[in-house]
Amino acid sequence: MSSNPIKALAGQTVIYGMGTIVPRLLNYLLVPLYTRVFVAGVYGQITDLYAWIAFLLALLTYGMETTFFRYTQKEDPNKVFNNIVSCIIVTTGIFLVFFGFLYKSFAHLIQYEHNTQYVLLLGIIVALDALTAVPFAKLRKNNQAKLFTLIKIANVTLNIGLNLFFLLVIPETALAISEKVFCPQAGLLVWVLISNVLSSFLSLLLLLPQFKGFKFELEKSLIRPMLAYSLPILLISLVGMVNEVADKILIKYLTPIPDAETLANLDISAEEYALSQLGIYGANFKLAVLMTIFIQMFRYASEPFFFGKAKDRNAPELYAKVMTYFVIFCLLIFLGVMLYIDVLKYFIGRGGSNYHEGLIIVPIVLIANMFYGIVFNLSIWFKLTDRTFSGTIISIVGASITLLCLFVLVPQIGYLGAAIAHLGCYTVMMLVSYFWGQKVFPVPYQVGRIGFYIVFAIGLFLFSTIFNDYGLGFRLTINTLLILSYLTVVYLFERKNPLKI
């Protein structure tokens, strides 16, 4: 490993980024496809279904990825892998049995009684992804970032290829098959889910070598402490999923519906209108994908890095360095997206598309996602001190803020309230985690410097809005200069910073 730990983390982040950013960027190409093939209401269903997939996957993996990293430091890694995978096989099997009997009832509960096949496929995707979670973690633990990347890219390449095939190459045939095999209401959306099932199955096949030497083991002496460690993380994950996906699940129930005359003029039902609002929200939420990608790739690289450096005497100073540069890069992404939004908006629909009505949420979501990344950085204090229940409390506080904002704001101002709920949630979580963590595991974060960068970047964005009425070429020129000014200020500040990049 490089003698410079920051450089080593940056290198791992780039490598894992290839396994995260490339698939995510490729997958992002599905957004312009979906927003052109599907009306906003159908894209709303995609947003809704994938929110449920994320929530159920957190339930089925129940914190075992982080537990795997923690316990391979204490116990025989092979034994830890055997026991954790055995647990997940058992719980996934139980899930599949119950889901197979109850999926129609669940479909009725979430308003898919006419498309129960969507919910059945949803359950299969969740089960397959749960079985691959720990093998992927094993690759990360063993620093097999390149193999991790190849499998992720293979997964998304197949998924995109199948989507293009079903939605663009043979849409009439695919539609006829879905209507005949499933039901007349199935539509092309079913092929989006089938494509995901097949790509998730490919990942499982490619990960089979990671099961070499696997033995089914459930040792009480090991399972009990691992479950005790993982269950608070499960609660954190589930509560975190409330923060992540509650908006996408609840908007269709909470969004204000126009009067009957307005709906008649729009030639749309109340249910279709609610789903279209969710679709607009979900599509614009995707414009924050670059921030999400960076945070995800950072998480993949930093979790084993943080645990690996935990015993170093200078670990707190190292974590402080990581936080500063993390925020600097997040703000660069924020400016890159917002100052070029006039171009990026065409990824979610053609000119004049009703998807563009939701662009107002993009800066809010970007800042909220950055705060979420800061929360992840701050969370190291309770993970390294084995106080995972503290993380649960922080997550519960955040979820309470999310739900309060959703139920109060969305009925009043629609999906804009959902974006504000995200921002409010992660702002509170960030503050609580910081002040609590400093009492338990002090880290000399450069709060003043970080705060300056945040205010400066947001100020540049607000300044750019002065030129909204000017021509596109002029605006892009000004905005490019604003980004260069941000980079210049960062360079001047960090050049004299004792924590050099």
C-alpha positions as CSV (number, residue, x, y, z in Angstrom):
1,M,0.0,0.0,0.0
2,S,1.1,3.5,-0.6
3,S,3.0,5.2,2.2
4,N,0.5,8.1,1.9
5,P,-2.9,6.8,3.3
6,I,-4.9,9.6,1.7
7,K,-3.4,8.7,-1.7
8,A,-4.1,5.0,-1.0
9,L,-7.8,5.8,-0.2
10,A,-8.1,8.0,-3.3
11,G,-6.7,5.2,-5.4
12,Q,-9.1,2.6,-3.9
13,T,-11.9,5.1,-4.4
14,V,-11.1,5.5,-8.0
15,I,-10.9,1.7,-8.6
16,Y,-14.2,1.1,-6.7
17,G,-15.5,4.1,-8.6
18,M,-15.0,2.2,-11.8
19,G,-17.2,-0.5,-10.3
20,T,-19.7,2.0,-9.1
21,I,-19.5,5.1,-11.3
22,V,-19.2,3.3,-14.6
23,P,-22.3,1.0,-13.9
24,R,-24.2,3.9,-12.4
25,L,-23.4,6.2,-15.4
26,L,-24.3,3.4,-17.8
27,N,-27.4,2.8,-15.8
28,Y,-28.1,6.5,-15.9
29,L,-28.5,6.1,-19.6
30,L,-31.7,4.2,-18.8
31,V,-33.2,7.4,-17.4
32,P,-33.5,9.3,-20.7
33,L,-34.7,6.0,-22.2
34,Y,-37.4,5.6,-19.6
35,T,-38.4,9.2,-19.7
36,R,-39.0,9.0,-23.4
37,V,-40.6,5.5,-23.6
38,F,-42.8,5.9,-20.5
39,V,-45.1,8.7,-19.5
40,A,-44.4,10.3,-16.1
41,G,-47.0,8.0,-14.4
42,V,-45.3,4.8,-15.5
43,Y,-41.9,6.2,-14.5
44,G,-43.5,6.9,-11.2
45,Q,-44.2,3.2,-10.8
46,I,-40.6,2.4,-11.6
47,T,-39.5,4.9,-8.9
48,D,-42.0,3.4,-6.5
49,L,-41.0,-0.3,-7.1
50,Y,-37.3,0.4,-6.8
51,A,-37.9,2.2,-3.6
52,W,-39.4,-1.0,-2.2
53,I,-36.5,-3.0,-3.6
54,A,-34.0,-0.8,-1.7
55,F,-36.0,-1.1,1.6
56,L,-36.5,-4.9,1.4
57,L,-32.8,-5.4,0.5
58,A,-31.8,-3.5,3.6
59,L,-34.0,-5.9,5.6
60,L,-32.6,-9.0,4.0
61,T,-28.9,-8.1,4.4
62,Y,-29.5,-6.8,8.0
63,G,-26.1,-5.1,8.4
64,M,-24.1,-8.2,7.7
65,E,-21.7,-6.5,5.3
66,T,-20.4,-4.1,8.0
67,T,-20.4,-7.1,10.4
68,F,-18.3,-9.0,8.0
69,F,-15.7,-6.3,7.9
70,R,-15.7,-5.9,11.7
71,Y,-15.5,-9.6,12.6
72,T,-12.8,-10.6,10.1
73,Q,-10.6,-8.4,12.2
74,K,-11.3,-10.6,15.2
75,E,-12.0,-14.1,14.0
76,D,-11.0,-16.5,11.2
77,P,-12.2,-14.8,8.0
78,N,-13.4,-18.0,6.4
79,K,-15.4,-19.0,9.4
80,V,-17.0,-15.5,9.6
81,F,-17.8,-15.7,5.9
82,N,-19.4,-19.2,6.3
83,N,-21.5,-18.2,9.2
84,I,-22.7,-14.9,7.7
85,V,-23.5,-16.4,4.3
86,S,-25.3,-19.3,6.0
87,C,-27.5,-16.8,7.9
88,I,-28.4,-14.9,4.8
89,I,-29.2,-18.1,2.9
90,V,-31.6,-19.2,5.7
91,T,-33.3,-15.8,6.0
92,T,-33.5,-15.3,2.2
93,G,-35.1,-18.8,1.9
94,I,-37.7,-17.9,4.5
95,F,-38.4,-14.6,2.8
96,L,-38.9,-16.4,-0.6
97,V,-41.4,-18.9,0.9
98,F,-43.5,-16.3,2.6
99,F,-43.3,-13.8,-0.2
100,G,-44.4,-16.5,-2.7
101,F,-47.6,-17.0,-0.7
102,L,-48.2,-13.4,0.2
103,Y,-47.0,-11.3,-2.8
104,K,-50.5,-10.8,-4.1
105,S,-51.7,-9.4,-0.8
106,F,-48.6,-7.2,-0.7
107,A,-49.3,-6.0,-4.2
108,H,-52.8,-5.0,-3.2
109,L,-51.4,-3.2,-0.2
110,I,-49.1,-1.0,-2.3
111,Q,-51.8,-0.5,-5.1
112,Y,-50.5,-3.0,-7.6
113,E,-53.4,-5.4,-7.5
114,H,-53.7,-5.2,-11.3
115,N,-50.0,-5.8,-11.8
116,T,-49.1,-8.4,-9.2
117,Q,-46.3,-9.7,-11.5
118,Y,-44.4,-6.5,-10.8
119,V,-44.3,-7.4,-7.1
120,L,-43.4,-11.0,-7.7
121,L,-40.4,-9.9,-9.8
122,L,-39.5,-7.3,-7.1
123,G,-39.2,-10.1,-4.5
124,I,-36.9,-12.2,-6.8
125,I,-34.6,-9.2,-7.4
126,V,-34.3,-8.6,-3.7
127,A,-33.5,-12.2,-2.9
128,L,-30.8,-12.4,-5.6
129,D,-29.2,-9.2,-4.5
130,A,-29.2,-10.3,-0.9
131,L,-27.3,-13.5,-1.8
132,T,-24.6,-11.4,-3.5
133,A,-24.1,-8.8,-0.8
134,V,-21.5,-10.6,1.3
135,P,-19.6,-12.1,-1.6
136,F,-19.2,-8.5,-2.9
137,A,-18.1,-7.5,0.6
138,K,-15.5,-10.3,0.5
139,L,-14.0,-8.9,-2.7
140,R,-13.8,-5.5,-1.0
141,K,-12.2,-7.0,2.1
142,N,-9.6,-8.8,0.0
143,N,-8.9,-5.6,-2.0
144,Q,-10.1,-7.4,-5.2
145,A,-11.4,-4.1,-6.5
146,K,-10.8,-4.9,-10.2
147,L,-12.9,-8.1,-10.0
148,F,-15.5,-6.3,-8.1
149,T,-15.6,-3.7,-10.9
150,L,-15.8,-6.2,-13.7
151,I,-18.8,-8.0,-12.1
152,K,-20.6,-4.8,-11.5
153,I,-20.0,-3.7,-15.1
154,A,-21.1,-7.0,-16.4
155,N,-24.3,-6.8,-14.4
156,V,-25.3,-3.3,-15.6
157,T,-24.2,-4.0,-19.2
158,L,-26.6,-7.0,-19.4
159,N,-29.3,-4.9,-17.8
160,I,-29.0,-2.1,-20.2
161,G,-28.7,-4.4,-23.2
162,L,-31.9,-6.2,-22.3
163,N,-33.7,-2.9,-21.6
164,L,-32.7,-1.6,-25.0
165,F,-33.7,-4.9,-26.7
166,F,-37.1,-5.1,-25.1
167,L,-38.0,-1.4,-25.1
168,L,-36.5,-0.2,-28.4
169,V,-35.8,-3.3,-30.7
170,I,-38.8,-5.4,-30.1
171,P,-41.3,-3.3,-28.1
172,E,-44.4,-4.6,-30.0
173,T,-43.4,-8.2,-29.5
174,A,-42.4,-7.7,-25.9
175,L,-45.8,-6.0,-25.2
176,A,-47.7,-8.8,-26.8
177,I,-45.8,-11.4,-24.8
178,S,-46.3,-9.6,-21.5
179,E,-50.0,-9.2,-22.2
180,K,-50.3,-12.9,-23.0
181,V,-48.1,-14.3,-20.3
182,F,-49.0,-11.9,-17.4
183,C,-52.1,-9.7,-18.0
184,P,-53.3,-7.0,-20.3
185,Q,-52.2,-4.3,-17.9
186,A,-48.6,-5.6,-17.7
187,G,-47.2,-3.3,-20.3
188,L,-43.5,-2.8,-21.1
189,L,-42.6,-2.0,-17.5
190,V,-42.5,-5.8,-16.7
191,W,-39.5,-6.1,-19.0
192,V,-37.6,-3.5,-17.0
193,L,-38.0,-5.8,-14.0
194,I,-37.2,-9.0,-15.9
195,S,-34.0,-7.4,-17.2
196,N,-33.0,-6.7,-13.6
197,V,-33.8,-10.3,-12.5
198,L,-31.5,-11.7,-15.3
199,S,-28.7,-9.2,-14.6
200,S,-28.8,-9.9,-10.8
201,F,-28.7,-13.7,-11.6
202,L,-25.6,-13.1,-13.7
203,S,-23.9,-11.4,-10.7
204,L,-24.6,-14.4,-8.6
205,L,-23.1,-16.7,-11.2
206,L,-20.0,-14.6,-11.5
207,L,-19.6,-14.6,-7.7
208,L,-19.7,-18.3,-7.3
209,P,-15.9,-18.6,-7.1
210,Q,-16.1,-16.6,-3.9
211,F,-18.1,-19.5,-2.4
212,K,-15.1,-21.9,-2.9
213,G,-14.6,-23.8,0.3
214,F,-17.9,-22.5,1.7
215,K,-19.4,-24.7,4.4
216,F,-22.8,-24.2,5.8
217,E,-22.1,-23.2,9.5
218,L,-24.2,-21.7,12.2
219,E,-22.1,-21.6,15.3
220,K,-23.9,-20.0,18.2
221,S,-20.7,-18.8,19.8
222,L,-20.0,-16.7,16.6
223,I,-23.6,-16.0,15.4
224,R,-24.8,-14.4,18.6
225,P,-22.2,-11.7,18.9
226,M,-22.3,-11.0,15.2
227,L,-26.1,-10.6,15.3
228,A,-25.8,-8.4,18.4
229,Y,-23.4,-6.2,16.4
230,S,-25.5,-6.3,13.2
231,L,-29.0,-5.8,14.5
232,P,-28.4,-2.2,15.5
233,I,-26.9,-1.7,12.0
234,L,-30.1,-3.3,10.6
235,L,-32.1,-0.8,12.5
236,I,-29.9,2.0,11.1
237,S,-30.3,0.6,7.6
238,L,-34.1,0.3,7.9
239,V,-34.4,3.8,9.4
240,G,-31.9,5.0,6.8
241,M,-34.2,3.5,4.1
242,V,-37.0,5.6,5.5
243,N,-34.8,8.6,4.9
244,E,-33.9,7.4,1.4
245,V,-37.1,5.9,0.0
246,A,-40.1,7.1,2.2
247,D,-40.5,10.0,-0.1
248,K,-40.7,7.8,-3.2
249,I,-43.2,5.5,-1.5
250,L,-45.4,8.2,0.1
251,I,-45.6,10.9,-2.5
252,K,-48.4,9.1,-4.4
253,Y,-50.5,9.0,-1.2
254,L,-49.7,12.5,0.0
255,T,-49.4,14.8,-3.0
256,P,-52.2,17.3,-3.4
257,I,-54.7,16.3,-6.2
258,P,-56.3,18.9,-8.4
259,D,-60.0,19.3,-8.6
260,A,-62.1,17.1,-10.9
261,E,-62.4,19.7,-13.6
262,T,-58.6,20.1,-13.8
263,L,-58.1,16.4,-13.9
264,A,-60.7,16.1,-16.7
265,N,-58.9,18.8,-18.7
266,L,-55.6,16.9,-18.2
267,D,-57.4,13.7,-19.2
268,I,-56.0,11.9,-16.2
269,S,-57.3,10.1,-13.1
270,A,-56.3,11.1,-9.5
271,E,-54.2,8.0,-9.2
272,E,-52.4,8.6,-12.5
273,Y,-51.8,12.3,-11.5
274,A,-50.2,11.2,-8.2
275,L,-48.0,8.7,-10.0
276,S,-47.0,11.3,-12.6
277,Q,-45.9,13.7,-9.8
278,L,-43.8,10.8,-8.3
279,G,-42.4,10.2,-11.8
280,I,-41.4,13.9,-12.2
281,Y,-39.8,13.8,-8.7
282,G,-38.0,10.5,-9.3
283,A,-36.6,11.7,-12.7
284,N,-35.3,15.0,-11.3
285,F,-33.9,13.1,-8.3
286,K,-31.7,11.2,-10.8
287,L,-30.0,14.5,-11.8
288,A,-28.2,14.3,-8.5
289,V,-26.8,10.9,-9.5
290,L,-23.2,12.2,-9.8
291,M,-23.2,13.1,-6.1
292,T,-24.8,9.8,-5.2
293,I,-22.2,7.9,-7.3
294,F,-19.3,9.6,-5.6
295,I,-20.7,9.0,-2.1
296,Q,-21.3,5.3,-3.0
297,M,-17.8,4.7,-4.4
298,F,-16.3,6.6,-1.4
299,R,-18.3,4.3,0.9
300,Y,-17.0,1.1,-0.8
301,A,-13.4,2.3,-0.4
302,S,-13.6,4.1,2.9
303,E,-15.3,1.5,5.1
304,P,-12.4,-1.1,5.0
305,F,-10.0,1.9,5.0
306,F,-11.4,3.4,8.2
307,F,-11.4,0.1,10.0
308,G,-7.9,-0.7,8.7
309,K,-6.5,2.6,10.1
310,A,-8.4,2.4,13.4
311,K,-5.4,1.4,15.5
312,D,-3.1,4.1,14.0
313,R,-2.1,6.8,16.5
314,N,-2.9,9.5,14.0
315,A,-6.2,8.1,12.9
316,P,-8.3,11.1,14.0
317,E,-6.2,13.5,12.1
318,L,-6.4,11.2,9.1
319,Y,-10.2,11.1,9.3
320,A,-10.3,14.9,9.5
321,K,-8.3,15.1,6.3
322,V,-10.6,12.7,4.5
323,M,-13.7,14.8,5.6
324,T,-12.3,18.1,4.3
325,Y,-11.4,16.7,0.8
326,F,-14.6,14.8,0.7
327,V,-16.6,18.0,1.1
328,I,-14.4,19.8,-1.4
329,F,-15.2,17.2,-4.1
330,C,-18.9,17.0,-3.3
331,L,-19.2,20.8,-3.7
332,L,-17.4,20.6,-7.1
333,I,-20.0,18.0,-8.1
334,F,-22.8,20.3,-6.9
335,L,-21.5,23.2,-8.9
336,G,-20.9,21.0,-12.0
337,V,-24.5,19.8,-12.0
338,M,-26.2,23.1,-11.2
339,L,-24.1,25.3,-13.4
340,Y,-24.6,23.0,-16.4
341,I,-28.2,22.1,-15.6
342,D,-29.4,23.7,-18.8
343,V,-27.6,20.9,-20.6
344,L,-28.1,18.0,-18.1
345,K,-31.9,18.5,-17.9
346,Y,-32.3,16.9,-21.4
347,F,-31.3,13.6,-19.8
348,I,-34.8,13.5,-18.3
349,G,-37.0,14.2,-21.3
350,R,-37.0,16.3,-24.4
351,G,-37.4,20.1,-24.5
352,G,-40.8,21.2,-23.1
353,S,-41.2,17.8,-21.3
354,N,-43.3,17.9,-18.1
355,Y,-40.3,16.2,-16.4
356,H,-38.6,19.6,-16.4
357,E,-41.2,21.0,-14.0
358,G,-39.3,19.4,-11.2
359,L,-35.8,20.9,-11.7
360,I,-36.4,23.1,-8.7
361,I,-35.6,20.1,-6.4
362,V,-32.2,19.4,-7.9
363,P,-30.0,21.8,-5.8
364,I,-31.9,20.8,-2.6
365,V,-31.3,17.1,-3.3
366,L,-27.6,17.6,-4.1
367,I,-26.9,19.4,-0.9
368,A,-29.0,16.9,1.0
369,N,-26.9,14.0,-0.5
370,M,-23.7,15.8,0.4
371,F,-24.9,16.1,4.0
372,Y,-25.7,12.4,3.9
373,G,-22.1,11.7,2.8
374,I,-20.8,13.8,5.7
375,V,-23.0,11.8,8.1
376,F,-21.4,8.6,6.7
377,N,-17.9,10.1,7.4
378,L,-19.0,11.1,10.9
379,S,-20.5,7.6,11.6
380,I,-17.0,6.2,12.1
381,W,-17.1,7.2,15.8
382,F,-19.8,4.7,16.7
383,K,-18.6,2.0,14.4
384,L,-15.1,2.0,15.8
385,T,-16.2,2.1,19.4
386,D,-18.9,-0.6,18.8
387,R,-21.6,1.8,19.8
388,T,-23.7,1.0,16.8
389,F,-26.9,1.6,18.8
390,S,-25.9,5.2,19.0
391,G,-26.1,5.2,15.2
392,T,-29.6,3.8,15.4
393,I,-30.7,6.7,17.6
394,I,-29.3,9.2,15.2
395,S,-31.0,7.5,12.3
396,I,-34.3,7.4,14.2
397,V,-34.0,11.1,14.8
398,G,-33.4,11.6,11.0
399,A,-36.3,9.4,10.1
400,S,-38.6,11.3,12.4
401,I,-37.7,14.5,10.7
402,T,-38.2,12.9,7.3
403,L,-41.7,11.6,8.1
404,L,-42.7,14.9,9.8
405,C,-41.7,16.9,6.8
406,L,-43.3,14.5,4.4
407,F,-46.6,14.5,6.1
408,V,-46.6,18.3,6.7
409,L,-45.0,19.6,3.5
410,V,-46.0,17.3,0.7
411,P,-49.8,17.8,1.1
412,Q,-49.1,21.5,0.9
413,I,-46.4,21.9,-1.8
414,G,-46.1,18.5,-3.4
415,Y,-42.8,16.9,-4.2
416,L,-40.9,20.0,-3.3
417,G,-41.7,19.2,0.3
418,A,-40.2,15.8,-0.2
419,A,-36.9,17.4,-1.3
420,I,-37.0,19.7,1.7
421,A,-37.6,16.6,3.9
422,H,-34.3,15.1,2.6
423,L,-32.4,18.2,3.4
424,G,-33.9,18.6,6.9
425,C,-33.3,15.0,7.8
426,Y,-29.6,14.9,6.9
427,T,-28.9,18.4,8.3
428,V,-30.2,17.3,11.7
429,M,-28.4,13.9,11.5
430,M,-25.2,15.6,10.6
431,L,-25.4,18.0,13.6
432,V,-26.4,15.4,16.1
433,S,-23.7,12.9,14.9
434,Y,-21.0,15.6,15.0
435,F,-21.6,16.9,18.5
436,W,-22.3,13.5,20.0
437,G,-19.2,11.9,18.2
438,Q,-16.9,14.7,19.4
439,K,-17.7,13.7,23.0
440,V,-17.0,10.0,22.5
441,F,-14.3,9.9,19.7
442,P,-12.9,13.4,19.1
443,V,-11.8,14.1,15.6
444,P,-10.3,17.5,14.7
445,Y,-12.5,18.2,11.7
446,Q,-11.8,21.5,10.0
447,V,-15.4,22.8,10.6
448,G,-14.6,26.5,9.8
449,R,-12.9,25.6,6.5
450,I,-15.6,23.2,5.5
451,G,-18.3,25.7,6.4
452,F,-16.6,28.4,4.2
453,Y,-16.4,26.1,1.2
454,I,-20.1,25.2,1.6
455,V,-21.2,28.9,1.8
456,F,-18.8,29.9,-1.0
457,A,-20.1,27.2,-3.4
458,I,-23.8,27.9,-2.7
459,G,-23.0,31.6,-3.1
460,L,-21.5,30.9,-6.6
461,F,-24.6,29.0,-7.6
462,L,-27.0,31.8,-6.4
463,F,-24.9,34.3,-8.2
464,S,-25.2,32.3,-11.4
465,T,-29.0,32.6,-11.3
466,I,-28.7,36.4,-12.0
467,F,-27.9,35.4,-15.6
468,N,-30.9,33.0,-16.1
469,D,-32.5,35.4,-18.7
470,Y,-29.4,35.6,-20.9
471,G,-28.5,33.3,-23.8
472,L,-27.4,29.7,-23.2
473,G,-23.8,30.3,-24.5
474,F,-23.3,33.3,-22.3
475,R,-24.6,31.5,-19.2
476,L,-22.4,28.5,-19.8
477,T,-19.4,30.7,-20.2
478,I,-20.1,32.6,-17.0
479,N,-20.8,29.4,-15.1
480,T,-17.5,27.8,-16.3
481,L,-15.7,30.8,-14.9
482,L,-17.5,30.4,-11.6
483,I,-16.4,26.8,-11.4
484,L,-12.8,27.8,-12.2
485,S,-13.0,30.5,-9.4
486,Y,-14.1,27.7,-7.0
487,L,-11.1,25.6,-7.9
488,T,-8.8,28.6,-7.6
489,V,-10.0,29.4,-4.1
490,V,-9.6,25.7,-3.1
491,Y,-6.1,25.6,-4.4
492,L,-5.1,28.8,-2.7
493,F,-6.6,27.7,0.6
494,E,-5.3,24.1,0.5
495,R,-1.8,25.1,-0.7
496,K,-1.3,26.7,2.7
497,N,-3.2,24.1,4.6
498,P,-1.0,22.0,6.9
499,L,-3.2,19.0,5.9
500,K,-2.0,19.1,2.3
501,I,-3.9,17.2,-0.5
